[in-house]
Amino acid sequence: MEVRPIILPPAKNAPQEGEWLQESLHQWLDTEFLPEPVNSEIARRASQIFVRQRMEGENDVGSLVIAIVTEMQAFDFSKSFYGEFAVANAVSDLLLDSLGIEKCCGQ
């Protein structure tokens, strides 16, 4: 069975997408466990990575997730319940939800 990549439409307004992602991720982080002050910074950093990747022309969700995992490794998660993989997976879920794709079963 071939797994096809999930591709976002080309970015028309990457900063606006970033704002949406930052707000959505922050809400997810606060809801999933406990609201923590560091959640705002985590969401901001993940959003910055996402926006830069989108502005560079990246539309593949898998590649965006890998970029977030890789770059979030430098983030200090010591005051958080989360780590780079949980954040990247949350971003992936949020993107799939925005595309109307069921996470458990593909399209």
Secondary structure as the mmCIF struct_conf table of DSSP 4:
data_model
#
loop_
_struct_conf.conf_type_id
_struct_conf.id
_struct_conf.beg_label_comp_id
_struct_conf.beg_label_asym_id
_struct_conf.beg_label_seq_id
_struct_conf.end_label_comp_id
_struct_conf.end_label_asym_id
_struct_conf.end_label_seq_id
HELX_LH_PP_P HELX_LH_PP_P1 ARG A 4 ILE A 6
STRN STRN1 ILE A 7 ILE A 7
HELX_LH_PP_P HELX_LH_PP_P2 LEU A 8 ALA A 11
BEND BEND1 LYS A 12 LYS A 12
HELX_RH_AL_P HELX_RH_AL_P1 ALA A 14 GLU A 32
BEND BEND2 PHE A 33 PHE A 33
HELX_RH_AL_P HELX_RH_AL_P2 PRO A 37 MET A 55
TURN_TY1_P TURN_TY1_P1 GLU A 56 GLY A 57
STRN STRN2 ASP A 60 ASP A 60
HELX_RH_AL_P HELX_RH_AL_P3 VAL A 61 MET A 72
TURN_TY1_P TURN_TY1_P2 GLN A 73 ALA A 74
BEND BEND3 PHE A 75 PHE A 75
TURN_TY1_P TURN_TY1_P3 SER A 78 LYS A 79
BEND BEND4 SER A 80 PHE A 81
HELX_RH_AL_P HELX_RH_AL_P4 GLU A 84 LEU A 99
TURN_TY1_P TURN_TY1_P4 GLY A 100 GLY A 100
STRN STRN3 GLU A 102 GLU A 102
TURN_TY1_P TURN_TY1_P5 LYS A 103 CYS A 105
STRN STRN4 GLY A 106 GLY A 106
#
